[in-house]
């Protein structure tokens, strides 16, 4: 029972992260078994326990009323844990055990609303097995306790001599301590009975019962028609957000904490296969493109943004004129399959509350067989979707064709799809704020001799200054940083403290390039560092968020020997990727991914992916394709997942078209042939049953005769019944041999010989159970013990006993 309580608390801990209550309950379960159950050193009286439980309920009620949604569930979990702790430190009775079982079940219910991850599923299986074992042992405990109480009454001894109490107070029929194991009893008939119930055979039966329960649960989960969505894929509680935002603020202070929360999984595969496409370097996954840098008075911060909302041109039906469906991949175009699973998020675009930014390499195309709501804005080469509130709480999967790869290498150039004012917007710079950066950039270019060079030469020189010459340091800790409030954060970074993260480095390079009238823009997205080598995909986490720079190159300046895409894709020029962040921090992050622990993490991550795919996200659509259509063929979508539709499909699969019959098209050759075949099978089955009936009857007769021989072979028990009948003791039909023996001891006429009679009956009943139920053969020693017990029983009978008529009702009968 302690293990059941501990498992329920652990499962609650998965959904109530950061709370100490589950750990407190786990510790209480262990301590209570030792201090309360085994040693009996501390027990809460019932009245005090009830008062403590009442105070805990009132305290949690206040917390419950101050929260909504997820917070209320967490309050309920705290209450369940507090009540469980109070029960654990009370003396164990049947009532206490039942309350612990009910509280543990409620904990699992609440935990399933808070967390249904892969680890939760494993614990749920363990909980099922432990619960079955706990309930079985509790039943045996209660039955054995009742038997022991009857045995103590029959022998004239108190129950304390049969069960070992943990305190001086005598145990009652409803209160047995756990000082010894739950089935440990003293000498007597109850001991043998309990030992027979807790053998290896019982353990095997429990394992078989648990395995059968799991199989039935799995079949019911996957076969039972469900509603239009998975019960776990869209949760009522607020989903944890991935934290992406399509703007960058440069005024934070203190230490920025990295999170390992999963954002998405990205896999690259050879077209039409599941073979991973191996990359030589980690891919850059584009998110938002930022072009405007300005002071935000609402946030009192300097912020990079996408083009302002009022600058978007509104089109028909509420769409923007630059938004288009993702174009289809042209035939014969080389590409790589890119599969992305985006975790549930509440984050929408800062500028447009109706859209969610999606992540991918660039450029990408829609594949002919894919039906997905993915659009693109050509002005910023940004893909997105417009989900509703319910869709935001689900995983979102999209499959795209990535074309900017060659020989495992991601191209650094992406096409500029149209000739417009975007590149001019990417030159905008307020010289009143950045004149110092202008002077510094001029000096850097002069030192490299490229002040009159090409765009790439100038960009390479500025990149080298920020990234490769050791002047700047990557950090997320700004606690001891002193800033100059008179300077812009970017200028202060470049000229003074020279410490920052990727957003500072990208901001510095963007502004320094713009100071030379070179179009440049910042891109934020993800640069994954964790590749699952076992299963071929990237696990992208919060700490993989990254910022880099794209520089515009006119067509005449592009070196087509370094591009992956053909020259005709760069009619309007292209954008070249530059990453100015020093690589030291990246190398340290990648170094942490090696070793045995990394391999185990990869396996666990893949198991979590399968769990999310086939359990959490097992929706009506997935059930239709992976279960029903796999066995029933390719059918139209079902009607609300109803049982009627399910069975109609099943009948259709064997030729019975229910809906055609309804339309008076009642005859079909497949249905006719299936009916004839079914009739022949029914007739053949009936004939086969007739042929097997004599064999089955003979087998049943053999079983009956074997049981009869077994009954007759227990001659000593018949002798015992005859002997006791001569003394006036007759076993009623409703009595078991054990109960009959206890009745004889209670009514034994000589109190001085009652204990001797009990001991001899104990020997005879134990041997009877061995032969009758254990089908064991008696050896010569045991046969002699039977003769001695019968003789000693006769000696214990008084020569002139009082009348025992009516002590047992009914004639003597054979053993049951």
DALINZI-V975366 format. One record per residue. N is the residue number from 1. RES is the residue in three letters. OMEGA is omega in whole degrees, 0 to 359 (NA if undefined). NEAR is the number of other ideal C-beta (glycine too) atoms within 12 Angstrom. D_FIRST is the distance of its C-alpha to the first C-alpha in whole Angstrom. Layout:
# DALINZI-V975366
N_RES_OMEGA_NEAR_D_FIRST / N_RES_OMEGA_NEAR_D_FIRST
This chain:
# DALINZI-V975366
1_UNK_176_37_0 / 2_UNK_177_35_4 / 3_UNK_178_24_5 / 4_UNK_179_38_5 / 5_UNK_181_47_6 / 6_UNK_180_36_9 / 7_UNK_178_37_10 / 8_UNK_179_44_11 / 9_UNK_179_45_13 / 10_UNK_180_36_14 / 11_UNK_175_44_16 / 12_UNK_181_45_17 / 13_UNK_179_33_19 / 14_UNK_180_31_21 / 15_UNK_181_34_22 / 16_UNK_184_33_23 / 17_UNK_180_20_25 / 18_UNK_179_11_26 / 19_UNK_179_23_23 / 20_UNK_183_17_22 / 21_UNK_177_35_19 / 22_UNK_178_38_16 / 23_UNK_177_21_17 / 24_UNK_179_26_17 / 25_UNK_178_42_13 / 26_UNK_178_29_12 / 27_UNK_180_23_14 / 28_UNK_179_33_13 / 29_UNK_181_35_9 / 30_UNK_183_22_11 / 31_UNK_183_23_13 / 32_UNK_178_36_11 / 33_UNK_182_28_9 / 34_UNK_188_20_13 / 35_UNK_186_22_15 / 36_UNK_188_33_13 / 37_UNK_184_32_11 / 38_UNK_184_23_14 / 39_UNK_180_17_17 / 40_UNK_184_25_17 / 41_UNK_185_16_19 / 42_UNK_175_22_18 / 43_UNK_176_28_17 / 44_UNK_172_24_18 / 45_UNK_186_14_20 / 46_UNK_181_20_19 / 47_UNK_180_11_23 / 48_UNK_178_16_22 / 49_UNK_179_28_19 / 50_UNK_178_18_21 / 51_UNK_178_15_24 / 52_UNK_179_22_22 / 53_UNK_179_28_20 / 54_UNK_179_18_23 / 55_UNK_178_18_25 / 56_UNK_180_26_23 / 57_UNK_179_22_23 / 58_UNK_179_16_27 / 59_UNK_181_19_27 / 60_UNK_179_28_25 / 61_UNK_178_19_28 / 62_UNK_178_15_31 / 63_UNK_180_24_29 / 64_UNK_183_21_29 / 65_UNK_182_13_32 / 66_UNK_181_13_34 / 67_UNK_175_20_32 / 68_UNK_173_15_33 / 69_UNK_183_17_31 / 70_UNK_180_23_29 / 71_UNK_178_21_29 / 72_UNK_176_24_27 / 73_UNK_178_33_25 / 74_UNK_176_34_24 / 75_UNK_177_30_24 / 76_UNK_179_32_22 / 77_UNK_177_44_19 / 78_UNK_180_36_20 / 79_UNK_179_33_19 / 80_UNK_181_40_16 / 81_UNK_180_43_15 / 82_UNK_178_35_17 / 83_UNK_178_38_15 / 84_UNK_180_43_11 / 85_UNK_179_35_13 / 86_UNK_180_34_14 / 87_UNK_183_39_12 / 88_UNK_183_43_10 / 89_UNK_173_35_13 / 90_UNK_176_33_13 / 91_UNK_189_32_13 / 92_UNK_172_38_10 / 93_UNK_178_26_12 / 94_UNK_179_23_12 / 95_UNK_180_19_13 / 96_UNK_179_34_11 / 97_UNK_180_34_8 / 98_UNK_179_21_10 / 99_UNK_176_27_11 / 100_UNK_179_41_8 / 101_UNK_181_29_8 / 102_UNK_179_23_12 / 103_UNK_179_35_12 / 104_UNK_177_40_10 / 105_UNK_178_26_12 / 106_UNK_177_27_15 / 107_UNK_179_46_14 / 108_UNK_179_36_15 / 109_UNK_179_23_18 / 110_UNK_180_34_19 / 111_UNK_179_37_19 / 112_UNK_176_30_21 / 113_UNK_181_28_24 / 114_UNK_184_38_24 / 115_UNK_176_35_24 / 116_UNK_179_31_24 / 117_UNK_182_31_25 / 118_UNK_179_26_25 / 119_UNK_177_22_22 / 120_UNK_179_30_20 / 121_UNK_177_30_21 / 122_UNK_179_22_19 / 123_UNK_179_33_16 / 124_UNK_176_33_16 / 125_UNK_178_24_16 / 126_UNK_179_24_14 / 127_UNK_179_35_11 / 128_UNK_181_32_13 / 129_UNK_180_27_12 / 130_UNK_180_29_9 / 131_UNK_178_33_8 / 132_UNK_179_28_11 / 133_UNK_182_28_9 / 134_UNK_180_31_6 / 135_UNK_179_27_9 / 136_UNK_179_27_11 / 137_UNK_178_30_9 / 138_UNK_177_29_8 / 139_UNK_179_24_12 / 140_UNK_179_30_13 / 141_UNK_183_34_12 / 142_UNK_180_28_14 / 143_UNK_179_27_17 / 144_UNK_178_36_17 / 145_UNK_179_37_17 / 146_UNK_179_29_20 / 147_UNK_180_36_22 / 148_UNK_179_42_21 / 149_UNK_178_31_23 / 150_UNK_180_30_25 / 151_UNK_178_40_26 / 152_UNK_179_34_27 / 153_UNK_181_23_29 / 154_UNK_182_34_31 / 155_UNK_183_33_32 / 156_UNK_180_22_32 / 157_UNK_177_24_30 / 158_UNK_180_21_27 / 159_UNK_181_33_24 / 160_UNK_178_24_23 / 161_UNK_178_25_25 / 162_UNK_173_38_23 / 163_UNK_182_39_19 / 164_UNK_182_26_19 / 165_UNK_179_28_19 / 166_UNK_180_27_18 / 167_UNK_182_21_21 / 168_UNK_182_10_24 / 169_UNK_181_16_23 / 170_UNK_178_21_23 / 171_UNK_177_32_20 / 172_UNK_181_22_21 / 173_UNK_182_24_20 / 174_UNK_181_19_17 / 175_UNK_178_28_16 / 176_UNK_185_43_15 / 177_UNK_180_33_13 / 178_UNK_179_38_11 / 179_UNK_171_26_14 / 180_UNK_176_22_15 / 181_UNK_193_21_12 / 182_UNK_180_33_10 / 183_UNK_181_33_13 / 184_UNK_181_26_16 / 185_UNK_178_38_19 / 186_UNK_181_27_22 / 187_UNK_177_25_25 / 188_UNK_183_36_26 / 189_UNK_182_41_26 / 190_UNK_180_42_22 / 191_UNK_179_28_22 / 192_UNK_179_33_23 / 193_UNK_180_36_22 / 194_UNK_181_35_18 / 195_UNK_178_25_19 / 196_UNK_182_27_21 / 197_UNK_184_29_18 / 198_UNK_180_27_16 / 199_UNK_177_18_19 / 200_UNK_179_12_20 / 201_UNK_177_15_21 / 202_UNK_179_22_18 / 203_UNK_179_18_16 / 204_UNK_178_12_20 / 205_UNK_177_18_19 / 206_UNK_178_28_16 / 207_UNK_179_19_18 / 208_UNK_179_16_20 / 209_UNK_178_21_19 / 210_UNK_179_26_17 / 211_UNK_179_18_20 / 212_UNK_178_17_22 / 213_UNK_179_23_20 / 214_UNK_181_22_21 / 215_UNK_180_17_25 / 216_UNK_180_16_25 / 217_UNK_179_19_23 / 218_UNK_180_21_26 / 219_UNK_179_13_29 / 220_UNK_181_14_28 / 221_UNK_186_23_28 / 222_UNK_185_22_31 / 223_UNK_184_23_33 / 224_UNK_178_21_32 / 225_UNK_184_28_35 / 226_UNK_181_29_35 / 227_UNK_189_18_36 / 228_UNK_181_22_39 / 229_UNK_177_24_36 / 230_UNK_180_29_33 / 231_UNK_182_22_30 / 232_UNK_184_31_29 / 233_UNK_177_33_33 / 234_UNK_190_26_34 / 235_UNK_179_29_31 / 236_UNK_179_18_32 / 237_UNK_181_26_31 / 238_UNK_178_22_34 / 239_UNK_177_30_34 / 240_UNK_185_24_34 / 241_UNK_177_21_38 / 242_UNK_172_33_39 / 243_UNK_180_27_42 / 244_UNK_178_36_45 / 245_UNK_184_31_48 / 246_UNK_171_41_52 / 247_UNK_183_34_53 / 248_UNK_177_44_53 / 249_UNK_183_28_54 / 250_UNK_183_39_55 / 251_UNK_181_26_55 / 252_UNK_175_25_51 / 253_UNK_181_18_51 / 254_UNK_183_13_48 / 255_UNK_178_14_45 / 256_UNK_183_24_44 / 257_UNK_176_13_41 / 258_UNK_180_20_40 / 259_UNK_177_18_37 / 260_UNK_179_22_36 / 261_UNK_182_24_35 / 262_UNK_179_36_36 / 263_UNK_181_40_39 / 264_UNK_172_40_40 / 265_UNK_185_39_40 / 266_UNK_178_47_44 / 267_UNK_176_37_45 / 268_UNK_186_39_49 / 269_UNK_174_27_50 / 270_UNK_185_20_53 / 271_UNK_176_25_54 / 272_UNK_180_14_53 / 273_UNK_174_13_50 / 274_UNK_178_15_47 / 275_UNK_181_14_49 / 276_UNK_173_24_48 / 277_UNK_188_33_51 / 278_UNK_179_22_51 / 279_UNK_178_29_52 / 280_UNK_177_14_54 / 281_UNK_179_24_53 / 282_UNK_183_31_50 / 283_UNK_171_40_51 / 284_UNK_181_40_52 / 285_UNK_184_39_50 / 286_UNK_175_41_53 / 287_UNK_181_45_51 / 288_UNK_178_41_54 / 289_UNK_185_46_57 / 290_UNK_185_42_59 / 291_UNK_185_41_62 / 292_UNK_176_34_63 / 293_UNK_185_38_62 / 294_UNK_178_26_63 / 295_UNK_181_20_62 / 296_UNK_182_20_59 / 297_UNK_180_9_60 / 298_UNK_181_11_57 / 299_UNK_183_18_55 / 300_UNK_184_12_57 / 301_UNK_173_21_57 / 302_UNK_193_34_59 / 303_UNK_167_32_57 / 304_UNK_180_40_58 / 305_UNK_165_33_58 / 306_UNK_181_41_59 / 307_UNK_187_34_62 / 308_UNK_186_19_62 / 309_UNK_185_19_61 / 310_UNK_180_10_64 / 311_UNK_178_21_66 / 312_UNK_180_23_64 / 313_UNK_183_17_66 / 314_UNK_179_15_65 / 315_UNK_180_13_66 / 316_UNK_177_9_65 / 317_UNK_176_9_62 / 318_UNK_180_13_61 / 319_UNK_178_20_61 / 320_UNK_187_30_62 / 321_UNK_178_18_65 / 322_UNK_179_27_64 / 323_UNK_180_29_61 / 324_UNK_172_23_61 / 325_UNK_179_20_59 / 326_UNK_185_32_58 / 327_UNK_178_22_61 / 328_UNK_178_21_60 / 329_UNK_179_26_61 / 330_UNK_179_18_64 / 331_UNK_178_11_65 / 332_UNK_178_8_65 / 333_UNK_177_24_64 / 334_UNK_181_22_62 / 335_UNK_177_33_58 / 336_UNK_176_40_55 / 337_UNK_179_35_52 / 338_UNK_179_45_49 / 339_UNK_181_34_46 / 340_UNK_174_39_44 / 341_UNK_183_32_41 / 342_UNK_181_39_41 / 343_UNK_179_37_37 / 344_UNK_184_34_37 / 345_UNK_172_33_39 / 346_UNK_190_23_41 / 347_UNK_173_30_44 / 348_UNK_180_27_47 / 349_UNK_178_34_51 / 350_UNK_186_30_52 / 351_UNK_186_30_55 / 352_UNK_189_32_54 / 353_UNK_181_16_51 / 354_UNK_185_22_51 / 355_UNK_177_34_51 / 356_UNK_179_38_48 / 357_UNK_176_44_50 / 358_UNK_186_45_49 / 359_UNK_176_46_49 / 360_UNK_168_44_51 / 361_UNK_184_44_53 / 362_UNK_357_44_57 / 363_UNK_178_38_59 / 364_UNK_181_42_57 / 365_UNK_175_33_58 / 366_UNK_178_30_56 / 367_UNK_188_29_56 / 368_UNK_186_15_57 / 369_UNK_184_13_54 / 370_UNK_177_22_52 / 371_UNK_184_14_52 / 372_UNK_185_23_50 / 373_UNK_179_22_51 / 374_UNK_179_38_52 / 375_UNK_181_29_55 / 376_UNK_172_33_58 / 377_UNK_187_37_60 / 378_UNK_182_28_63 / 379_UNK_182_29_64 / 380_UNK_179_45_61 / 381_UNK_184_37_60 / 382_UNK_179_44_56 / 383_UNK_185_43_54 / 384_UNK_171_41_52 / 385_UNK_178_34_50 / 386_UNK_182_27_50 / 387_UNK_170_31_47 / 388_UNK_186_16_45 / 389_UNK_181_19_43 / 390_UNK_180_17_40 / 391_UNK_179_23_41 / 392_UNK_182_29_41 / 393_UNK_181_27_37 / 394_UNK_167_32_37 / 395_UNK_176_36_38 / 396_UNK_181_35_41 / 397_UNK_177_31_43 / 398_UNK_185_35_47 / 399_UNK_185_33_49 / 400_UNK_174_39_52 / 401_UNK_180_35_55 / 402_UNK_187_43_55 / 403_UNK_186_34_59 / 404_UNK_179_38_59 / 405_UNK_177_35_58 / 406_UNK_179_23_61 / 407_UNK_178_14_60 / 408_UNK_183_18_56 / 409_UNK_176_21_58 / 410_UNK_180_34_57 / 411_UNK_181_34_61 / 412_UNK_180_32_62 / 413_UNK_173_35_64 / 414_UNK_185_40_63 / 415_UNK_167_32_66 / 416_UNK_194_36_67 / 417_UNK_184_27_67 / 418_UNK_179_19_70 / 419_UNK_181_18_73 / 420_UNK_186_21_72 / 421_UNK_183_18_72 / 422_UNK_182_33_68 / 423_UNK_175_31_70 / 424_UNK_176_17_72 / 425_UNK_181_26_69 / 426_UNK_172_37_68 / 427_UNK_188_24_71 / 428_UNK_178_25_70 / 429_UNK_179_33_70 / 430_UNK_186_21_71 / 431_UNK_178_20_73 / 432_UNK_179_11_73 / 433_UNK_191_24_70 / 434_UNK_181_33_70 / 435_UNK_178_19_74 / 436_UNK_176_27_72 / 437_UNK_176_36_70 / 438_UNK_179_25_73 / 439_UNK_180_19_76 / 440_UNK_180_28_73 / 441_UNK_177_39_73 / 442_UNK_182_23_76 / 443_UNK_179_19_76 / 444_UNK_181_34_74 / 445_UNK_178_30_76 / 446_UNK_179_17_79 / 447_UNK_179_16_77 / 448_UNK_178_22_76 / 449_UNK_183_12_80 / 450_UNK_181_25_78 / 451_UNK_176_18_79 / 452_UNK_183_13_81 / 453_UNK_179_20_79 / 454_UNK_179_22_77 / 455_UNK_181_33_73 / 456_UNK_178_28_71 / 457_UNK_179_24_73 / 458_UNK_181_35_73 / 459_UNK_179_41_69 / 460_UNK_180_26_69 / 461_UNK_179_35_70 / 462_UNK_177_43_68 / 463_UNK_180_36_65 / 464_UNK_180_25_66 / 465_UNK_184_32_67 / 466_UNK_191_42_63 / 467_UNK_196_31_61 / 468_UNK_187_19_63 / 469_UNK_174_17_65 / 470_UNK_180_14_62 / 471_UNK_188_22_63 / 472_UNK_183_31_60 / 473_UNK_177_23_56 / 474_UNK_178_29_53 / 475_UNK_171_25_51 / 476_UNK_184_25_48 / 477_UNK_180_20_48 / 478_UNK_185_24_51 / 479_UNK_182_13_50 / 480_UNK_183_12_53 / 481_UNK_176_26_55 / 482_UNK_182_13_58 / 483_UNK_176_25_60 / 484_UNK_184_17_63 / 485_UNK_180_14_63 / 486_UNK_184_12_67 / 487_UNK_172_22_66 / 488_UNK_181_34_64 / 489_UNK_180_37_61 / 490_UNK_179_42_62 / 491_UNK_179_37_65 / 492_UNK_179_30_63 / 493_UNK_185_41_61 / 494_UNK_187_38_64 / 495_UNK_190_24_66 / 496_UNK_191_23_64 / 497_UNK_175_24_61 / 498_UNK_177_24_60 / 499_UNK_180_27_56 / 500_UNK_179_36_54 / 501_UNK_189_34_52 / 502_UNK_181_40_53 / 503_UNK_176_38_54 / 504_UNK_180_44_57 / 505_UNK_179_43_58 / 506_UNK_178_43_59 / 507_UNK_181_44_60 / 508_UNK_181_48_62 / 509_UNK_180_46_64 / 510_UNK_182_49_64 / 511_UNK_179_44_66 / 512_UNK_176_43_68 / 513_UNK_179_43_69 / 514_UNK_178_39_70 / 515_UNK_176_34_72 / 516_UNK_179_37_74 / 517_UNK_174_21_74 / 518_UNK_179_40_72 / 519_UNK_179_33_70 / 520_UNK_179_46_66 / 521_UNK_179_48_63 / 522_UNK_177_47_59 / 523_UNK_175_46_56 / 524_UNK_182_42_53 / 525_UNK_181_42_50 / 526_UNK_175_41_48 / 527_UNK_190_38_48 / 528_UNK_179_37_45 / 529_UNK_186_33_44 / 530_UNK_179_31_41 / 531_UNK_179_33_42 / 532_UNK_183_30_40 / 533_UNK_181_20_42 / 534_UNK_187_19_40 / 535_UNK_166_25_40 / 536_UNK_174_26_43 / 537_UNK_178_33_42 / 538_UNK_170_41_42 / 539_UNK_184_38_39 / 540_UNK_184_39_41 / 541_UNK_184_31_39 / 542_UNK_184_29_40 / 543_UNK_175_32_42 / 544_UNK_177_41_44 / 545_UNK_187_39_46 / 546_UNK_177_40_50 / 547_UNK_177_41_53 / 548_UNK_188_39_57 / 549_UNK_171_44_60 / 550_UNK_184_43_62 / 551_UNK_180_45_66 / 552_UNK_175_42_69 / 553_UNK_175_36_71 / 554_UNK_184_22_74 / 555_UNK_184_22_75 / 556_UNK_181_15_78 / 557_UNK_182_24_75 / 558_UNK_174_33_73 / 559_UNK_186_19_73 / 560_UNK_175_19_72 / 561_UNK_181_9_71 / 562_UNK_182_20_68 / 563_UNK_176_30_67 / 564_UNK_181_31_65 / 565_UNK_181_30_66 / 566_UNK_183_20_70 / 567_UNK_183_19_72 / 568_UNK_176_14_73 / 569_UNK_184_27_69 / 570_UNK_180_31_71 / 571_UNK_180_18_74 / 572_UNK_180_23_73 / 573_UNK_181_31_71 / 574_UNK_179_41_68 / 575_UNK_183_42_65 / 576_UNK_184_37_65 / 577_UNK_173_40_61 / 578_UNK_179_39_61 / 579_UNK_185_32_58 / 580_UNK_183_44_59 / 581_UNK_178_35_56 / 582_UNK_186_29_56 / 583_UNK_184_22_54 / 584_UNK_181_17_53 / 585_UNK_179_29_50 / 586_UNK_179_26_49 / 587_UNK_180_15_50 / 588_UNK_180_16_47 / 589_UNK_179_26_44 / 590_UNK_182_21_45 / 591_UNK_182_14_45 / 592_UNK_185_19_41 / 593_UNK_183_29_40 / 594_UNK_172_18_41 / 595_UNK_183_11_39 / 596_UNK_180_10_36 / 597_UNK_178_12_34 / 598_UNK_178_22_36 / 599_UNK_178_18_36 / 600_UNK_178_14_32 / 601_UNK_180_26_32 / 602_UNK_179_27_35 / 603_UNK_179_19_33 / 604_UNK_179_23_30 / 605_UNK_179_33_32 / 606_UNK_177_24_33 / 607_UNK_176_23_30 / 608_UNK_178_32_30 / 609_UNK_178_34_33 / 610_UNK_179_21_32 / 611_UNK_179_25_29 / 612_UNK_184_33_31 / 613_UNK_189_23_34 / 614_UNK_177_24_32 / 615_UNK_181_30_29 / 616_UNK_185_34_30 / 617_UNK_182_33_33 / 618_UNK_186_31_33 / 619_UNK_178_29_36 / 620_UNK_180_28_38 / 621_UNK_180_24_41 / 622_UNK_176_27_39 / 623_UNK_180_31_37 / 624_UNK_185_30_41 / 625_UNK_187_19_42 / 626_UNK_181_19_39 / 627_UNK_186_29_38 / 628_UNK_183_32_41 / 629_UNK_178_19_44 / 630_UNK_182_16_43 / 631_UNK_185_19_43 / 632_UNK_180_25_45 / 633_UNK_184_16_48 / 634_UNK_182_14_49 / 635_UNK_174_24_49 / 636_UNK_178_15_49 / 637_UNK_182_19_47 / 638_UNK_183_29_45 / 639_UNK_177_18_45 / 640_UNK_175_16_42 / 641_UNK_186_26_40 / 642_UNK_177_18_40 / 643_UNK_179_16_39 / 644_UNK_179_17_43 / 645_UNK_180_24_44 / 646_UNK_183_28_42 / 647_UNK_176_18_43 / 648_UNK_176_26_46 / 649_UNK_179_31_46 / 650_UNK_178_23_45 / 651_UNK_178_25_48 / 652_UNK_182_27_50 / 653_UNK_178_23_49 / 654_UNK_171_23_50 / 655_UNK_180_23_53 / 656_UNK_181_26_53 / 657_UNK_186_26_54 / 658_UNK_185_23_52 / 659_UNK_174_20_54 / 660_UNK_175_18_57 / 661_UNK_180_17_57 / 662_UNK_179_12_57 / 663_UNK_178_9_60 / 664_UNK_172_9_62 / 665_UNK_194_13_62 / 666_UNK_186_15_60 / 667_UNK_172_15_61 / 668_UNK_181_20_60 / 669_UNK_176_11_61 / 670_UNK_179_18_58 / 671_UNK_179_23_56 / 672_UNK_181_17_59 / 673_UNK_178_16_58 / 674_UNK_178_20_54 / 675_UNK_179_20_55 / 676_UNK_180_15_57 / 677_UNK_179_16_55 / 678_UNK_178_18_52 / 679_UNK_179_14_54 / 680_UNK_179_14_55 / 681_UNK_178_14_52 / 682_UNK_179_14_51 / 683_UNK_178_14_54 / 684_UNK_178_14_53 / 685_UNK_178_14_49 / 686_UNK_179_14_51 / 687_UNK_179_13_53 / 688_UNK_177_14_51 / 689_UNK_177_14_48 / 690_UNK_179_14_51 / 691_UNK_182_12_52 / 692_UNK_185_14_48 / 693_UNK_178_14_48 / 694_UNK_179_12_50 / 695_UNK_179_14_48 / 696_UNK_178_15_45 / 697_UNK_178_13_46 / 698_UNK_179_13_47 / 699_UNK_179_14_44 / 700_UNK_178_14_42 / 701_UNK_178_14_45 / 702_UNK_179_14_44 / 703_UNK_180_14_40 / 704_UNK_180_14_41 / 705_UNK_179_14_44 / 706_UNK_179_15_41 / 707_UNK_179_20_39 / 708_UNK_177_15_42 / 709_UNK_178_15_43 / 710_UNK_180_23_39 / 711_UNK_181_20_39 / 712_UNK_182_17_43 / 713_UNK_180_21_42 / 714_UNK_183_33_40 / 715_UNK_183_22_43 / 716_UNK_180_32_42 / 717_UNK_174_37_39 / 718_UNK_176_24_42 / 719_UNK_179_23_44 / 720_UNK_180_37_41 / 721_UNK_179_34_41 / 722_UNK_180_20_45 / 723_UNK_181_28_45 / 724_UNK_177_34_43 / 725_UNK_178_23_45 / 726_UNK_179_17_48 / 727_UNK_177_29_46 / 728_UNK_180_23_46 / 729_UNK_179_38_42 / 730_UNK_183_27_41 / 731_UNK_175_32_38 / 732_UNK_180_20_38 / 733_UNK_183_17_37 / 734_UNK_183_13_33 / 735_UNK_169_25_32 / 736_UNK_176_24_30 / 737_UNK_180_37_32 / 738_UNK_180_38_29 / 739_UNK_178_27_30 / 740_UNK_179_38_33 / 741_UNK_178_45_33 / 742_UNK_178_38_31 / 743_UNK_178_33_34 / 744_UNK_181_40_37 / 745_UNK_180_40_35 / 746_UNK_184_27_35 / 747_UNK_179_28_39 / 748_UNK_190_35_40 / 749_UNK_183_25_44 / 750_UNK_181_22_44 / 751_UNK_181_19_41 / 752_UNK_180_13_42 / 753_UNK_184_24_42 / 754_UNK_180_26_38 / 755_UNK_178_23_36 / 756_UNK_178_25_38 / 757_UNK_180_41_38 / 758_UNK_181_36_34 / 759_UNK_181_26_34 / 760_UNK_176_35_37 / 761_UNK_177_43_35 / 762_UNK_180_35_31 / 763_UNK_184_32_33 / 764_UNK_182_43_35 / 765_UNK_178_42_32 / 766_UNK_179_34_30 / 767_UNK_177_35_33 / 768_UNK_179_40_33 / 769_UNK_178_31_30 / 770_UNK_182_26_30 / 771_UNK_188_29_34 / 772_UNK_185_28_33 / 773_UNK_178_25_29 / 774_UNK_180_19_29 / 775_UNK_180_15_33 / 776_UNK_176_18_34 / 777_UNK_181_14_37 / 778_UNK_175_25_38 / 779_UNK_184_13_40 / 780_UNK_180_10_43 / 781_UNK_181_11_41 / 782_UNK_176_21_39 / 783_UNK_177_17_42 / 784_UNK_178_16_43 / 785_UNK_178_23_40 / 786_UNK_180_32_40 / 787_UNK_179_23_44 / 788_UNK_180_20_43 / 789_UNK_178_33_40 / 790_UNK_179_30_43 / 791_UNK_180_20_46 / 792_UNK_178_24_44 / 793_UNK_178_36_42 / 794_UNK_179_22_46 / 795_UNK_180_16_47 / 796_UNK_180_29_44 / 797_UNK_181_29_46 / 798_UNK_182_19_48 / 799_UNK_181_11_52 / 800_UNK_185_8_53 / 801_UNK_172_21_49 / 802_UNK_182_16_49 / 803_UNK_176_12_49 / 804_UNK_181_23_45 / 805_UNK_178_15_46 / 806_UNK_179_13_44 / 807_UNK_174_26_41 / 808_UNK_184_30_40 / 809_UNK_173_18_41 / 810_UNK_179_18_42 / 811_UNK_176_14_44 / 812_UNK_183_27_43 / 813_UNK_178_23_41 / 814_UNK_181_23_40 / 815_UNK_178_33_36 / 816_UNK_NA_22_34
